[in-house]
């Protein structure tokens, strides 16, 4: 008869031992309570699955004992202790530095569910060898699952995913990195494995584009690959093969893989950055040269290690480290992503600390490619609902207003006198006197006027108010802006016509379909629908047009666009015929006007059939578009406006309007000299011209001649 798997316990907590015994009975485990001296022999038993060890104060010899015990057993070594959290964290780091597989847990964190996970038998990766792994890579069994990265602020719609390696083996099932990454490193297969993941991820990115979702993609690069120019050259070749925009790709490297700025790693990372890739330093805070790494290498993002994130609620030290790391990152112009966000409470704590992006099981587990778009659409809907939730908005604003009325300086005994917006304090205005009108404006719901006033208060801050009051005003400004932001699309409506504005770097033009939406939706049967539409996208500092397989075709003069062979737009006007009649004439056409600033004006026409499209134009841009008659302004907005009055910007998935020096803009009566969100359902006044700002609506056409069905 086969002996049952064994749990060995050396712990004085009777409640803990009873808990283990109860679980062991239901899980068909045996339990042996033993003295310390008995542990090495018991743990050498092949049936031993775990040993529970009590780590006490004033027991320095226990650290050496645990190290030797771990080296002599295949069982999981679990140290359960009543020591304080800071000491526990130090011991964990010590074991990690020595590469010891020892789990150190506070008593409150130990439970039998964790014990069950740790003692679960090895998965399908057991017994994997070099030949099996090599064949799996060569036969195309390497795939990626994708863990979403989402912004903390509900008004921001900047989404991304991190590609995580998996092997979908035909016999062993799904294999996870722990079972094959060490093998790949040991046998020189890491280069091929990374390339296979890259290919899968780039294909997924293209599919998401066709589904209308523009995502950032993060790829992990192992330390050894930064010592190998061959990987860099192969990676560049893959980017060209899949027509990848470097601006959408984040290359994640660990602190150790940067090698403190050694020559080859520095060269590869610098080349990547110069080509436009974002570099992210992974697991920040776990290395021994974090500040040196940030100083020497061209990073644009840092990811806070999940070990700190896990402890943020129960450790003041962990919270302080995260807070100081975020502050440092902001001063260096870096984005901050927090890993290991496992609960709503942790999510909210990190949001308060001004982290940019969240990643972890609270957001989502890693997903197969086909589930990414549905998940992020659901997340976006949830965030929009939260953004519009009066209770949620009130709670956030109430907390920020409360912070304005308090001071961190115990010697500062001044009182903030609340006033109405019309009231004015005698003498020179300061941040404090300007802020006095904010509570009344916020509580009345006049958020545009509140934003106007908070900008005024920030500008009026004295030198003495810069350190204390100004950060609180800036937090309030951010919260109000997030509540007002309306997304990446809008319409500007005037008696002269309608301008449909779309910010981004890839747009589908054609008819709507269930399998793929059209960003520029035109209900004309000469245009195809779904995945056969036309795509306009930004790559290598230029706009490209690509036919996705249309039925009636798109023609530049006599040349028909071929699927998979994009052509570049030239400055000025370009006419693209849609379909061809027997006499060679075009039944419909699209006109593209590329201005000097990189914006494209798009219009649509049908032969002999006037329609709404004669009075509507779409404007697409990937950075900013100018308003006015200056040379870099879009001609569609030039009429009646002064020279170079303002710019419409795309930032974090939302449209903003930024007046140029010497100019201002007004939104429903609130006037701004600094950038503000382009708020929907308002009246925009700029440069002597007035527009109604509304949500993007679909184009409607009069009955058009019936063509061959697309």
C-alpha positions in Angstrom: 0.0 0.0 0.0 1.4 3.4 -1.0 2.0 5.8 1.9 0.1 9.0 1.9 1.9 12.4 1.3 3.3 13.8 4.5 3.1 17.2 6.2 5.7 17.8 9.0 5.0 20.4 11.6 7.3 22.0 14.1 5.1 24.7 15.6 3.8 25.5 19.1 0.5 27.1 17.9 -2.2 24.5 18.8 -4.8 26.2 16.7 -2.6 26.1 13.7 -1.8 22.4 14.2 -5.5 21.7 14.6 -6.3 23.6 11.4 -3.6 21.6 9.5 -4.8 18.3 10.9 -8.4 19.0 9.9 -7.4 19.9 6.3 -5.1 16.9 6.1 -7.9 14.4 6.9 -10.0 15.7 4.0 -7.1 15.9 1.6 -5.7 12.4 2.4 -2.5 13.7 3.9 -0.6 12.4 6.9 0.6 14.8 9.6 3.6 14.4 11.8 4.4 16.8 14.7 8.2 16.7 15.3 11.0 18.3 17.2 13.5 20.4 15.3 16.2 17.7 15.4 13.8 15.2 13.7 13.0 17.5 10.7 16.0 16.7 8.4 15.3 13.0 8.4 11.5 13.3 8.1 11.8 15.9 5.2 14.2 13.6 3.4 11.3 11.2 3.0 10.1 11.1 -0.6 6.5 11.4 0.6 7.2 14.7 2.4 5.3 17.6 0.8 5.7 20.4 3.2 7.3 21.3 6.6 5.8 24.0 8.8 8.5 25.7 10.9 8.0 28.2 13.7 10.4 31.1 13.3 10.8 32.8 16.7 12.5 35.9 18.0 16.1 35.6 19.5 16.6 32.4 17.3 19.4 33.4 15.0 20.4 29.8 14.4 17.0 29.1 12.8 18.1 31.0 9.6 21.0 28.7 9.0 18.9 25.6 10.0 16.2 26.6 7.4 18.8 27.1 4.7 20.3 23.6 5.2 16.8 22.1 5.5 15.7 23.6 2.2 18.8 22.3 0.5 18.1 18.7 1.7 14.5 18.3 0.8 12.0 18.5 -2.1 9.3 19.4 0.4 8.1 23.0 0.6 9.6 24.8 3.6 7.2 27.2 5.2 8.2 29.4 8.1 5.2 30.7 10.0 6.0 33.4 12.5 4.6 36.0 14.9 7.5 38.4 14.2 6.7 41.9 13.0 6.1 42.6 9.4 9.3 44.6 8.8 11.4 41.7 10.1 9.5 39.2 8.0 10.1 41.3 4.9 13.9 41.4 5.7 14.0 37.7 6.1 12.2 37.1 2.8 14.7 39.3 1.0 17.6 37.5 2.7 16.2 34.1 1.4 15.6 35.5 -2.0 19.1 36.9 -2.2 20.4 33.4 -1.4 18.0 31.8 -3.9 16.4 29.7 -1.2 12.9 28.4 -1.9 11.5 29.2 1.6 8.1 30.7 2.2 8.0 33.1 5.2 4.5 34.0 6.4 3.0 35.9 9.2 0.6 33.8 11.2 -2.4 35.8 10.0 -1.5 35.0 6.4 -1.2 31.3 6.8 -4.2 29.2 5.7 -4.9 25.7 4.4 -5.8 27.0 1.0 -2.3 28.3 0.6 -1.0 25.0 2.0 -3.1 23.1 -0.6 -1.6 25.2 -3.4 2.0 24.7 -2.3 1.6 20.9 -1.9 -0.2 20.3 -5.2 1.6 17.8 -7.4 3.8 19.0 -10.2 1.8 19.8 -13.4 2.2 18.7 -17.0 5.7 20.2 -17.2 7.2 17.5 -15.0 9.8 15.6 -16.9 10.0 18.1 -19.7 13.4 17.9 -21.5 15.3 19.9 -24.1 14.1 17.9 -27.2 10.5 18.2 -26.1 10.8 21.9 -25.6 12.7 22.5 -28.8 10.0 20.6 -30.8 7.2 22.5 -29.1 8.8 25.8 -30.2 9.5 24.6 -33.7 6.0 23.1 -34.1 4.3 26.4 -33.2 2.9 25.4 -29.8 4.3 28.6 -28.1 1.5 31.1 -27.5 0.9 34.1 -25.3 -1.7 35.0 -22.8 -2.2 38.7 -22.1 -2.6 40.4 -18.7 -4.4 43.8 -19.0 -2.8 47.0 -17.8 -5.4 49.7 -17.0 -5.2 53.3 -15.8 -6.1 54.0 -12.2 -8.0 57.2 -13.2 -11.5 56.4 -14.6 -11.4 59.3 -17.0 -8.3 57.9 -18.8 -8.7 55.3 -21.5 -5.1 54.2 -22.2 -5.1 50.4 -22.1 -2.3 47.9 -22.6 -1.5 44.3 -22.1 1.6 42.3 -21.1 2.4 39.2 -23.1 3.0 36.2 -20.9 4.5 33.0 -22.4 2.6 29.7 -22.5 3.0 26.4 -24.3 -0.1 24.7 -25.6 1.3 21.2 -25.8 -0.8 18.6 -27.8 -0.1 15.9 -25.2 0.8 17.7 -21.9 -1.8 20.4 -22.2 -1.1 24.0 -21.1 2.4 24.5 -19.7 3.4 27.6 -17.7 6.7 29.4 -17.5 8.0 27.9 -14.3 8.1 24.5 -16.0 10.1 25.5 -19.1 11.8 28.9 -18.7 14.7 27.4 -16.6 15.1 24.7 -19.2 15.2 27.2 -22.0 17.8 29.2 -20.3 19.9 26.1 -19.5 19.8 24.8 -23.1 20.1 28.0 -25.1 16.5 28.0 -26.3 15.5 31.4 -24.8 16.2 33.3 -28.1 13.8 31.0 -30.1 11.2 31.0 -27.3 11.2 34.8 -27.0 10.9 35.1 -30.8 7.9 32.7 -30.8 6.1 34.8 -28.2 6.9 38.0 -30.1 5.4 36.6 -33.3 2.2 35.5 -31.5 1.9 38.8 -29.7 2.3 40.9 -32.9 -0.3 38.8 -34.7 -2.7 39.4 -31.7 -2.0 43.1 -31.9 -3.0 43.2 -35.6 -6.3 41.3 -34.8 -7.1 43.8 -32.0 -6.5 46.6 -34.4 -9.1 45.2 -36.8 -11.5 44.9 -33.9 -11.1 48.7 -33.3 -9.1 48.5 -30.1 -5.7 50.2 -30.1 -3.5 48.7 -27.3 0.0 49.1 -26.0 1.9 45.8 -25.9 4.5 44.9 -23.3 7.1 42.2 -23.9 9.5 40.8 -21.3 13.1 40.4 -22.3 15.3 38.1 -20.3 18.6 39.4 -19.0 20.8 37.1 -21.2 19.2 38.5 -24.4 20.6 42.0 -23.7 24.1 40.4 -24.0 23.2 39.3 -27.5 22.9 41.6 -30.5 21.4 38.7 -32.5 18.2 39.0 -30.5 18.0 42.8 -31.2 18.5 42.3 -34.9 15.8 39.5 -35.0 13.4 41.6 -33.0 13.8 44.5 -35.4 13.2 42.2 -38.4 10.0 41.0 -36.7 8.8 44.6 -36.2 9.3 45.3 -39.9 7.6 42.1 -40.9 4.5 42.9 -38.9 4.6 46.6 -39.6 4.8 47.4 -35.9 4.7 51.0 -34.6 7.4 51.2 -32.0 5.5 53.8 -30.0 3.0 51.1 -29.0 5.5 48.5 -27.8 7.0 48.5 -24.2 10.1 46.4 -23.7 10.2 45.3 -20.1 13.6 44.5 -18.5 14.5 43.7 -14.9 17.0 45.7 -12.9 19.5 42.8 -13.1 19.1 42.6 -16.9 20.2 46.2 -17.3 23.6 45.2 -15.8 24.0 48.6 -14.2 24.7 50.1 -17.6 27.2 47.7 -19.1 28.2 48.6 -22.6 26.2 46.1 -24.8 23.1 46.3 -22.7 23.3 50.1 -22.7 23.7 50.1 -26.5 20.8 47.8 -27.1 18.5 49.7 -24.8 19.6 53.0 -26.2 18.9 51.8 -29.8 15.4 50.6 -28.8 14.6 53.9 -27.2 15.9 55.9 -30.2 13.6 53.9 -32.4 10.6 54.9 -30.3 10.1 51.8 -28.1 9.1 52.5 -24.4 11.5 50.9 -21.9 10.1 49.7 -18.6 12.2 48.7 -15.6 10.4 45.6 -14.1 10.3 44.7 -10.4 11.7 48.1 -9.4 13.0 48.2 -5.9 14.2 44.6 -5.7 17.7 45.2 -7.1 20.7 46.8 -5.5 21.3 49.7 -7.9 17.9 51.1 -8.6 18.8 54.8 -8.6 22.0 54.1 -10.7 19.8 52.2 -13.2 17.3 55.0 -13.6 20.2 57.5 -13.9 22.2 55.7 -16.6 19.5 54.1 -18.8 16.7 55.6 -20.9 13.6 54.2 -19.1 10.2 55.7 -19.6 8.3 53.5 -17.1 9.0 51.7 -13.9 6.9 48.8 -12.5 6.7 48.6 -8.7 7.4 45.1 -7.5 4.4 43.2 -6.3 6.1 42.4 -3.0 5.7 46.1 -2.0 2.1 46.3 -3.5 1.0 43.2 -1.5 2.1 44.8 1.7 0.8 48.4 1.1 -2.2 48.1 3.5 -0.4 46.4 6.4 3.0 48.0 6.2 3.7 51.7 6.6 7.2 51.1 5.3 5.8 49.6 2.1 3.4 52.4 1.6 6.1 55.0 2.2 8.4 53.3 -0.3 5.7 53.3 -3.0 4.9 56.9 -2.3 8.5 58.0 -2.5 9.0 55.9 -5.7 6.0 57.5 -7.4 7.2 61.0 -6.4 10.7 60.2 -7.8 9.2 58.8 -11.0 7.1 61.9 -11.6 10.1 64.2 -11.2 12.0 62.1 -13.7 9.1 62.1 -16.1 8.4 58.3 -15.8 5.1 56.5 -15.8 4.4 54.2 -12.9 2.8 50.7 -13.1 1.9 48.8 -10.0 2.1 45.0 -10.3 0.2 42.5 -8.0 -3.0 44.6 -7.5 -5.1 41.9 -5.9 -8.0 43.8 -4.3 -10.2 46.9 -4.7 -8.7 48.3 -1.5 -5.2 48.0 -2.8 -6.3 49.5 -6.2 -7.8 52.6 -4.4 -4.7 53.0 -2.2 -2.5 53.1 -5.2 -4.8 55.4 -7.0 -4.5 57.9 -4.1 -0.7 57.7 -4.4 -1.0 58.8 -8.1 0.2 55.6 -9.8 -0.6 55.5 -13.5 -1.4 51.9 -14.4 -2.5 48.8 -12.5 -1.8 45.2 -13.3 -3.0 42.2 -11.2 -5.8 39.7 -10.5 -8.1 42.5 -9.3 -8.1 43.8 -12.8 -7.8 40.5 -14.6 -5.9 37.2 -14.8 -3.9 36.7 -18.1 -6.3 36.1 -20.9 -6.1 34.4 -24.3 -6.0 36.8 -27.2 -9.7 36.4 -28.2 -10.9 37.4 -24.7 -8.9 40.7 -24.5 -11.2 43.0 -26.5 -14.4 41.8 -24.7 -12.8 42.2 -21.3 -11.4 45.7 -22.0 -14.7 46.9 -23.5 -16.5 45.7 -20.3 -13.8 47.4 -18.1 -14.2 50.6 -20.1 -18.0 50.5 -19.6 -17.6 49.9 -15.9 -15.2 52.8 -15.6 -17.4 55.1 -17.5 -20.4 54.2 -15.3 -18.2 54.8 -12.2 -17.1 58.1 -13.7 -20.7 59.2 -14.0 -21.8 57.8 -10.7 -22.7 60.9 -8.6 -21.9 59.2 -5.3 -18.4 58.2 -6.5 -17.7 61.6 -7.9 -19.0 63.3 -4.8 -16.9 61.2 -2.5 -13.6 61.9 -4.4 -14.3 65.6 -4.6 -15.4 65.8 -1.0 -12.1 64.2 0.1 -10.0 66.6 -2.0 -11.9 69.7 -0.8 -11.4 68.4 2.7 -7.7 68.3 2.1 -7.7 71.9 0.8 -9.2 73.1 4.1 -6.5 71.4 6.2 -2.8 72.1 6.6 0.2 69.9 7.2 2.0 72.7 9.0 1.1 72.8 12.7 2.4 76.4 13.0 0.2 77.6 10.2 -2.9 79.0 11.9 -4.6 80.7 9.1 -8.3 80.0 8.2 -9.6 79.5 4.7 -12.7 81.7 4.4 -15.2 80.2 2.0 -16.7 82.6 -0.5 -19.0 82.7 -3.4 -17.5 82.8 -6.9 -18.4 86.5 -7.2 -16.6 87.5 -4.0 -13.1 88.9 -4.2 -10.6 89.2 -1.4 -9.0 92.6 -0.8 -5.4 93.1 -2.0 -3.3 90.8 -4.2 -5.0 87.4 -4.9 -3.2 84.3 -3.6 -3.8 80.6 -4.0 -5.6 80.6 -0.7 -8.0 83.5 -1.5 -8.7 82.1 -5.0 -9.3 78.6 -3.6 -12.0 80.0 -1.2 -14.5 80.0 -4.0 -14.0 76.4 -5.0 -16.2 74.5 -2.5 -19.3 76.5 -3.6 -18.6 75.9 -7.3 -18.0 72.2 -6.8 -21.0 71.7 -4.6 -23.2 73.5 -7.0 -22.1 71.1 -9.8 -20.6 73.9 -12.0 -17.5 71.9 -12.8 -16.3 74.0 -15.8 -16.4 77.1 -13.6 -14.7 75.1 -10.8 -11.9 74.1 -13.2 -11.5 77.7 -14.3 -11.2 78.7 -10.7 -8.8 76.0 -9.7 -6.5 76.9 -12.6 -6.7 80.5 -11.4 -5.8 79.5 -7.8 -2.8 77.4 -9.0 -1.5 80.4 -11.0 -1.9 82.7 -8.0 0.0 80.5 -5.5 2.7 82.3 -3.7 6.1 80.9 -3.0 5.0 79.9 0.5 2.0 78.0 -0.9 3.9 76.0 -3.6 4.9 73.2 -1.3 1.6 72.8 0.7 -1.4 74.2 -1.1 -0.5 73.8 -4.7 -0.2 70.0 -4.8 -3.7 69.8 -3.3 -5.1 72.2 -5.9 -3.4 70.1 -8.6 -5.0 66.9 -7.3 -8.4 68.6 -7.4 -7.8 69.8 -10.9 -6.9 66.3 -12.0 -10.1 64.9 -10.5 -12.3 67.5 -12.1 -10.6 67.0 -15.5 -11.1 63.2 -15.3 -14.8 63.8 -14.6 -15.1 66.2 -17.6 -13.1 64.2 -20.2 -15.2 62.9 -23.0 -13.0 60.4 -24.8 -11.0 60.4 -28.1 -13.9 61.5 -30.4 -16.2 64.5 -30.7 -18.1 66.6 -33.2 -17.8 70.3 -33.7 -21.1 71.6 -35.2 -21.6 75.1 -36.7 -24.0 76.5 -39.3 -21.2 75.9 -41.9 -21.0 72.2 -41.3 -19.9 69.4 -39.0 -16.4 68.4 -38.1 -16.0 64.9 -36.8 -12.8 64.6 -34.8 -11.0 61.3 -34.0 -7.7 61.0 -32.2 -5.6 57.9 -32.5 -3.2 56.1 -34.8 -5.4 53.6 -36.7 -8.8 54.0 -38.1 -11.2 51.6 -40.0 -13.2 53.3 -42.8 -16.3 51.7 -44.2 -19.6 50.1 -43.2 -20.3 48.8 -39.7 -20.3 45.0 -39.1 -20.7 42.7 -36.2 -17.2 41.3 -36.6 -15.4 44.6 -36.7 -16.6 48.2 -36.1 -15.8 51.1 -38.4 -14.3 54.2 -36.8 -15.5 56.3 -39.7 -18.8 54.6 -40.5 -20.3 55.3 -43.9 -23.5 53.4 -44.8 -22.8 53.2 -48.6 -22.9 49.8 -50.3 -20.0 50.7 -52.5 -17.9 50.4 -49.3 -17.2 47.0 -47.8 -18.0 46.0 -44.2 -16.2 44.4 -41.3 -12.8 43.0 -41.9 -12.9 44.0 -45.6 -12.9 47.7 -44.9 -10.2 50.3 -45.6 -7.6 51.2 -42.9 -5.8 54.4 -42.4 -2.9 54.2 -39.9 0.2 56.0 -38.6 3.6 54.2 -38.9 7.1 55.4 -39.4 6.1 59.1 -39.1 3.6 58.9 -41.9 0.0 58.0 -42.7 -0.7 54.8 -44.7 -3.8 53.5 -46.5 -4.4 49.8 -46.6 -7.2 47.9 -48.3 -8.3 45.0 -46.1 -9.8 42.9 -48.9 -12.7 45.0 -50.2 -15.1 43.6 -52.8 -15.4 46.7 -55.1 -11.9 47.9 -54.6 -10.2 51.2 -53.8 -8.3 53.0 -56.6 -5.6 55.7 -56.6 -5.9 56.7 -60.2 -5.5 53.5 -62.2 -3.8 51.7 -59.3 -5.9 49.4 -57.2 -4.9 49.0 -53.6 -3.9 45.5 -52.8 -4.5 43.8 -49.5 -1.5 43.8 -47.3 0.3 46.4 -49.4 -0.3 49.8 -47.8 0.5 53.1 -49.6 1.6 56.3 -48.0 -0.5 59.5 -48.1 1.3 62.5 -49.7 0.9 66.1 -48.4 -2.1 67.9 -49.9 -5.2 66.2 -51.3 -5.5 62.6 -52.4 -8.6 61.2 -54.0 -9.4 57.5 -53.5 -12.0 56.1 -55.8 -14.4 53.5 -54.3 -15.3 50.9 -57.0 -15.4 51.4 -60.7 -18.3 51.6 -63.2 -18.1 49.9 -66.6 -17.2 53.2 -68.2 -14.3 53.6 -65.7 -15.9 56.3 -63.6 -16.1 56.1 -59.8 -19.5 55.7 -58.2 -18.1 57.0 -54.9 -14.9 58.4 -53.5 -13.0 59.4 -50.4 -10.9 62.5 -50.3 -7.9 62.7 -47.9 -6.2 66.1 -47.2 -2.9 65.8 -45.2 -1.9 69.1 -43.7 1.6 70.2 -42.6 0.9 69.3 -39.0 0.1 65.7 -39.7 -3.7 65.8 -39.5 -5.9 64.3 -42.2 -9.2 65.7 -43.3 -11.5 63.1 -44.8 -14.6 63.6 -46.8 -16.9 61.3 -48.8 -19.0 61.7 -52.0 -21.3 59.7 -54.2 -21.6 60.6 -57.9 -24.8 62.5 -58.7 -26.1 62.0 -55.2 -25.7 65.0 -52.8 -25.8 63.9 -49.2 -24.9 64.8 -45.6 -21.3 64.0 -46.4 -21.1 67.2 -48.4 -21.4 69.2 -45.2 -19.4 66.8 -42.9 -15.7 66.1 -42.7 -13.7 63.7 -40.5 -10.4 64.9 -39.0 -8.1 62.2 -37.8 -4.8 62.9 -36.0 -2.4 61.0 -33.7 -0.8 63.8 -31.6 -2.3 67.2 -32.0 -4.1 69.3 -34.7 -3.9 73.1 -34.9 -6.7 75.6 -35.1 -6.2 78.8 -37.1 -4.7 80.1 -40.3 -1.1 79.4 -39.5 0.8 77.2 -42.0 0.6 74.2 -39.7 -3.2 74.5 -39.2 -5.7 72.2 -40.8 -7.5 73.9 -43.6 -10.8 72.6 -42.4 -10.7 74.9 -39.4 -9.1 77.9 -40.9 -12.1 79.9 -42.0 -12.9 82.8 -39.7 -10.3 82.0 -37.1 -7.2 84.0 -36.1 -3.7 82.8 -36.8 -2.7 79.8 -34.7 -5.1 80.2 -31.8 -5.2 76.8 -30.2 -4.5 73.1 -30.6 -6.6 70.0 -30.1 -4.5 67.3 -28.4 -4.9 63.6 -27.8 -3.7 62.7 -24.3 -4.4 59.5 -22.4 -7.3 58.6 -24.7 -9.1 61.9 -24.4 -9.4 65.1 -26.5 -8.1 68.3 -25.0 -8.0 71.9 -26.3 -4.9 74.0 -25.5 -4.9 77.7 -26.3 -1.7 79.1 -27.7 0.2 82.0 -26.0 -1.8 85.2 -26.0 -5.1 83.3 -26.6 -7.8 81.7 -24.6 -10.8 79.4 -25.2 -14.2 79.4 -23.6 -16.3 76.3 -22.9 -19.9 77.2 -22.0 -18.8 80.6 -20.5 -15.8 79.3 -18.5 -12.6 80.8 -20.0 -9.2 79.1 -20.0 -5.7 80.1 -20.9 -4.3 76.6 -20.2 -5.3 73.2 -21.7 -8.6 71.7 -20.7 -10.6 68.6 -21.7 -12.8 69.1 -24.8 -16.0 68.6 -22.9 -19.0 67.2 -24.7 -22.4 69.0 -24.7 -20.8 72.5 -24.4 -20.3 75.5 -26.6 -16.7 76.1 -27.7 -15.6 79.6 -28.5 -12.1 80.2 -29.9 -10.6 82.7 -32.3 -14.0 84.4 -32.9 -15.7 81.2 -34.0 -18.3 79.2 -32.0 -19.1 75.5 -32.2 -21.4 73.1 -30.4 -19.3 70.2 -29.0 -21.1 66.9 -29.1 -20.6 63.1 -29.2 -19.6 61.5 -32.5 -22.6 60.5 -34.5 -22.9 58.2 -37.5 -23.2 59.5 -41.0 -26.5 59.1 -42.7 -26.9 59.0 -46.5 -29.7 59.4 -49.0 -30.5 56.4 -51.1 -27.4 55.6 -53.1 -27.2 53.5 -56.4 -27.1 49.8 -55.5 -23.8 48.2 -56.2 -22.6 44.6 -56.1 -23.0 43.5 -52.5 -19.7 43.7 -50.5 
